[in-house]
Amino acid sequence: DEFLISDAGVLKRLDASLIGGGKVLQVVQGTSTTVFNTTSTTYANSSLSGVITPSSTSSKILVMASQTIQTYNASGAYGTGGWKIIKTIGTTTTDVTVVNSTSNGNIFVYDYGNSGISVIRPASLIILDIPNTTSEITYRTQAAIGSNGGSNVALLDNLTTGTIILMEIAG
């Protein structure tokens, strides 16, 4: 197969085999309908995960996660926490989203009245990962409360199904 390309009015041929990369090789979806609730400042695994095995070490994995998050504090002004994606290959787990701290994390709400706050909102994370492996990879979401305030972070997959989509993209 060939493509015809016009270069200043001159038709040139390009072999289709030279155009590679960027093709979607496989798509995997994981879902959760379970509520995950934490009161810890240490990140903990939710029940939302997906597993994919890349076909090539040059492949990239597009990771898209969507969950409904509740940030809660019964008596203070701040409701903070973190929500992230991790990956596990064999026995090695690494942070894919690089949320370095839960002091305010990527979940932050504030009540100017200082009488307590509860916010429920949909949230999405989209990450392009370059795992450089053909081993099975598990991607999972984690959450923790923030050390700057908040008493609870919940992932409410019972309100809207939590979804993680993994797409292997040819390198």
C-alpha positions as CSV (number, residue, x, y, z in Angstrom):
1,D,0.0,0.0,0.0
2,E,1.1,3.5,-0.8
3,F,0.1,7.1,0.0
4,L,0.3,9.8,-2.7
5,I,1.6,13.1,-1.3
6,S,1.7,16.4,-3.1
7,D,5.0,18.2,-2.6
8,A,4.6,21.7,-4.2
9,G,2.5,20.1,-7.0
10,V,4.8,17.1,-7.5
11,L,3.1,13.8,-6.6
12,K,5.4,11.6,-4.5
13,R,4.7,8.1,-3.2
14,L,5.2,7.0,0.4
15,D,5.1,3.3,1.4
16,A,2.4,2.7,4.1
17,S,4.8,0.5,6.1
18,L,6.8,3.6,6.9
19,I,3.9,5.1,8.8
20,G,3.8,3.3,12.2
21,G,3.3,4.0,15.8
22,G,0.2,5.5,17.4
23,K,-2.0,2.6,16.5
24,V,-4.2,1.2,19.3
25,L,-3.1,-2.4,19.8
26,Q,-5.5,-3.4,22.6
27,V,-8.0,-1.9,25.1
28,V,-8.8,-3.2,28.6
29,Q,-11.4,-1.9,31.0
30,G,-11.8,-2.4,34.7
31,T,-14.8,-1.3,36.8
32,S,-15.7,-1.0,40.4
33,T,-19.1,-0.5,42.1
34,T,-17.6,-0.7,45.6
35,V,-17.2,2.2,48.0
36,F,-13.6,2.8,49.2
37,N,-13.3,4.9,52.3
38,T,-10.1,6.0,54.1
39,T,-9.2,8.1,57.1
40,S,-5.4,7.6,56.7
41,T,-2.8,10.0,55.4
42,T,-1.1,6.9,53.9
43,Y,-2.2,6.0,50.4
44,A,-4.3,2.8,50.2
45,N,-5.6,0.7,47.2
46,S,-9.1,1.2,46.0
47,S,-11.0,-1.7,44.4
48,L,-10.7,-0.1,40.9
49,S,-8.0,-1.7,38.8
50,G,-7.2,-3.0,35.3
51,V,-4.6,-5.4,34.0
52,I,-2.8,-5.3,30.7
53,T,0.1,-7.1,29.1
54,P,1.9,-5.0,26.5
55,S,2.9,-6.7,23.3
56,S,6.1,-4.8,22.9
57,T,8.6,-3.0,25.1
58,S,8.2,0.1,22.9
59,S,4.5,0.3,23.6
60,K,2.9,3.1,25.6
61,I,-0.1,2.7,27.9
62,L,-2.8,5.3,28.0
63,V,-4.4,5.1,31.4
64,M,-7.8,6.8,32.0
65,A,-9.5,6.5,35.4
66,S,-12.8,8.0,36.4
67,Q,-14.3,7.9,39.9
68,T,-16.7,9.9,42.1
69,I,-14.7,11.4,45.0
70,Q,-16.1,12.6,48.4
71,T,-13.9,14.9,50.5
72,Y,-15.2,15.3,54.0
73,N,-14.4,17.1,57.3
74,A,-17.0,17.2,60.0
75,S,-15.7,20.2,62.0
76,G,-13.0,22.0,60.2
77,A,-12.6,24.3,57.2
78,Y,-10.4,22.0,55.0
79,G,-11.2,18.8,53.2
80,T,-8.0,17.7,51.5
81,G,-6.5,14.5,50.1
82,G,-4.9,12.8,47.3
83,W,-6.1,10.5,44.5
84,K,-3.6,8.8,42.2
85,I,-2.8,5.9,39.9
86,I,-0.1,3.3,40.7
87,K,1.2,0.4,38.6
88,T,2.5,-2.9,39.7
89,I,4.8,-5.1,37.5
90,G,5.7,-8.3,39.3
91,T,6.4,-7.2,42.9
92,T,7.4,-3.6,42.0
93,T,4.8,-0.9,42.6
94,T,5.4,2.7,41.3
95,D,3.4,5.9,41.3
96,V,2.3,6.8,37.8
97,T,0.7,10.2,38.6
98,V,3.5,11.5,40.9
99,V,1.4,13.1,43.6
100,N,4.3,13.8,45.9
101,S,2.3,14.9,49.0
102,T,-1.1,14.5,50.6
103,S,-0.7,17.8,52.5
104,N,-3.2,19.3,50.0
105,G,-2.8,16.7,47.3
106,N,-5.0,17.0,44.3
107,I,-8.2,17.0,46.2
108,F,-8.9,20.3,48.0
109,V,-12.0,22.0,49.3
110,Y,-12.4,24.8,51.8
111,D,-15.4,26.0,54.0
112,Y,-15.0,29.7,54.8
113,G,-17.5,29.2,57.6
114,N,-15.2,26.7,59.3
115,S,-18.2,24.6,60.2
116,G,-17.4,21.4,58.3
117,I,-17.6,20.5,54.7
118,S,-18.5,17.6,52.4
119,V,-18.0,17.7,48.6
120,I,-18.9,15.0,46.2
121,R,-17.6,15.4,42.6
122,P,-16.6,13.3,39.6
123,A,-12.9,13.2,38.9
124,S,-10.7,11.8,36.1
125,L,-7.0,11.2,35.6
126,I,-5.4,10.6,32.2
127,I,-1.8,9.4,32.1
128,L,0.4,8.2,29.3
129,D,2.8,5.6,30.8
130,I,5.9,4.2,29.1
131,P,6.4,0.9,31.0
132,N,9.2,-0.6,28.8
133,T,8.1,-4.1,29.5
134,T,6.1,-7.0,28.1
135,S,5.2,-8.3,31.6
136,E,1.7,-8.0,33.0
137,I,0.9,-4.6,34.5
138,T,-1.8,-3.8,37.0
139,Y,-2.9,-0.2,37.2
140,R,-4.9,0.8,40.3
141,T,-6.2,3.9,42.0
142,Q,-5.3,4.9,45.5
143,A,-6.5,7.6,47.9
144,A,-5.5,9.2,51.2
145,I,-6.7,12.1,53.3
146,G,-4.6,15.2,53.5
147,S,-2.4,16.1,56.4
148,N,-3.6,19.8,56.1
149,G,-7.1,18.9,57.1
150,G,-9.9,16.5,56.4
151,S,-11.2,13.5,58.1
152,N,-12.3,11.3,55.2
153,V,-11.8,10.7,51.5
154,A,-14.1,8.3,49.8
155,L,-14.3,6.9,46.2
156,L,-18.0,6.4,45.7
157,D,-18.1,3.8,42.9
158,N,-21.6,3.0,44.1
159,L,-22.9,6.3,42.8
160,T,-21.3,6.1,39.3
161,T,-19.3,3.0,38.4
162,G,-15.6,3.7,38.7
163,T,-13.9,3.0,35.4
164,I,-10.3,2.5,34.4
165,I,-9.4,2.1,30.7
166,L,-6.0,0.9,29.5
167,M,-5.0,1.4,25.9
168,E,-1.8,-0.1,24.5
169,I,-0.4,2.3,21.9
170,A,2.2,1.1,19.4
171,G,5.6,2.8,19.9
